[in-house]
């Protein structure tokens, strides 16, 4: 084993930082991880802190989804990573081990002026598109994102 520099989770600052791994610091082949602030922690405590932080972040995400559901927003679930997102309803129970959940995104909508030889820039509303038209404009096109075209990994 040897000394080296790599990224590690700082257990106090709760963030990933570049750190110096010091071999044999806590005994034979037991690394001490030294951060820029001078603090040194056993490798195991950094790994445990990282796992705990991951669990806290995961719990925050779960609370965010359940709060959105309680607030009346549409929540979707899928039973496996390959499954399709379906609407979550009052009759369902939460199963965070077997299912993934997310707040349903609204599709992106943009408005574009159409001209004989091409298209203009996108706008957030029909009114904005019309206010930026020239005399040669043939009309405004409304484009709506196809939410089923490519499932996101969330």
C-alpha positions in Angstrom: 0.0 0.0 0.0 1.1 3.6 -0.4 0.1 7.2 0.1 -2.0 8.8 -2.6 -4.5 11.6 -3.3 -8.1 10.9 -4.1 -11.6 12.2 -3.4 -13.1 11.5 0.0 -16.2 12.4 1.9 -15.4 14.9 4.7 -17.5 13.7 7.8 -17.7 17.1 9.4 -18.2 19.3 6.3 -20.5 16.7 4.7 -19.0 17.2 1.2 -16.7 15.3 -1.1 -13.2 16.9 -1.2 -9.8 16.0 -2.5 -7.8 14.4 0.3 -4.5 12.8 1.0 -4.7 9.1 1.9 -1.9 8.3 4.4 -1.0 4.6 4.6 -0.4 3.1 8.1 -1.6 6.2 9.9 -3.9 4.2 12.2 -1.9 1.0 12.1 -0.7 -1.5 9.5 -2.5 -0.7 6.2 -5.1 1.4 7.9 -5.4 4.7 6.1 -5.8 8.1 7.6 -7.5 10.5 5.3 -6.2 14.1 5.6 -8.2 17.0 4.3 -7.1 20.5 3.4 -8.3 21.9 6.7 -5.7 19.6 8.4 -8.3 17.2 9.9 -7.5 13.5 9.6 -10.1 10.7 9.9 -9.9 6.9 9.7 -10.9 5.7 6.2 -13.9 3.8 7.7 -15.4 6.9 9.3 -15.3 8.7 6.0 -17.0 5.8 4.3 -19.7 5.5 7.0 -20.3 9.3 6.9 -20.7 9.1 3.1 -23.2 6.3 3.4 -25.1 8.2 6.1 -25.2 11.3 3.9 -26.4 9.3 1.0 -29.3 7.9 3.1 -30.2 11.4 4.4 -30.3 12.8 0.8 -32.4 9.8 -0.3 -34.8 10.4 2.6 -35.1 14.1 1.7 -36.0 13.1 -1.9 -38.6 10.7 -0.6 -40.1 13.4 1.7 -40.2 15.8 -1.3 -42.2 13.4 -3.4 -44.6 12.5 -0.6 -45.1 16.1 0.3 -45.9 16.9 -3.4 -48.5 14.1 -3.3 -50.0 15.5 -0.1 -50.2 18.9 -1.8 -52.2 17.5 -4.7 -49.4 17.2 -7.3 -49.3 14.2 -9.6 -46.8 11.6 -8.5 -45.7 8.7 -10.8 -44.2 5.4 -9.9 -42.5 2.4 -11.6 -41.9 -1.0 -10.2 -38.5 -1.5 -11.8 -35.8 0.5 -13.6 -37.1 -0.8 -16.9 -40.8 -0.2 -16.1 -42.9 2.6 -17.5 -43.9 5.5 -15.2 -47.6 5.2 -14.1 -49.8 7.5 -12.1 -49.6 6.9 -8.3 -53.0 7.0 -6.7 -54.7 7.0 -3.3 -55.1 3.2 -3.3 -51.3 2.6 -3.6 -49.0 2.3 -0.7 -45.4 3.6 -0.7 -42.8 0.9 -1.3 -39.4 2.6 -1.6 -37.6 -0.7 -1.9 -39.3 -2.1 -4.9 -40.5 1.1 -6.6 -39.2 4.4 -7.8 -41.3 7.6 -7.4 -41.2 11.0 -8.9 -43.3 14.2 -9.2 -44.7 14.3 -12.8 -43.0 16.9 -14.9 -45.1 19.1 -17.1 -44.0 19.1 -20.7 -41.9 22.0 -22.0 -43.9 24.3 -24.4 -42.4 26.9 -26.7 -43.7 29.1 -29.4 -41.8 29.8 -32.6 -42.5 32.2 -35.5 -42.6 30.5 -38.9 -41.3 32.2 -41.9 -41.2 31.1 -45.6 -37.5 30.2 -45.4 -37.2 29.0 -41.8 -38.1 29.5 -38.2 -37.4 32.2 -35.5 -36.2 31.9 -31.9 -38.3 30.1 -29.3 -40.5 32.1 -26.9 -42.3 31.2 -23.7 -45.7 32.5 -24.8 -47.7 33.2 -28.0 -47.8 36.8 -27.0 -44.0 37.0 -26.8 -43.7 35.3 -30.2 -46.2 37.7 -31.8 -44.5 40.7 -30.3 -41.2 39.7 -32.0 -42.7 38.9 -35.5 -41.7 40.6 -38.7 -44.1 41.3 -41.6 -42.9 38.1 -43.3 -44.1 35.9 -40.5 -46.5 33.1 -41.6 -47.7 32.2 -38.1 -46.8 30.9 -34.7 -46.0 27.3 -34.1 -46.6 25.7 -30.6 -44.2 22.9 -29.8 -44.9 20.6 -26.9 -42.3 18.2 -25.5 -43.1 14.5 -26.1 -42.9 13.2 -22.5 -42.9 9.5 -23.7 -40.1 10.0 -26.3 -37.2 9.4 -23.9 -37.7 8.4 -20.3 -35.4 10.2 -18.0 -33.4 8.3 -15.4 -34.9 10.0 -12.4 
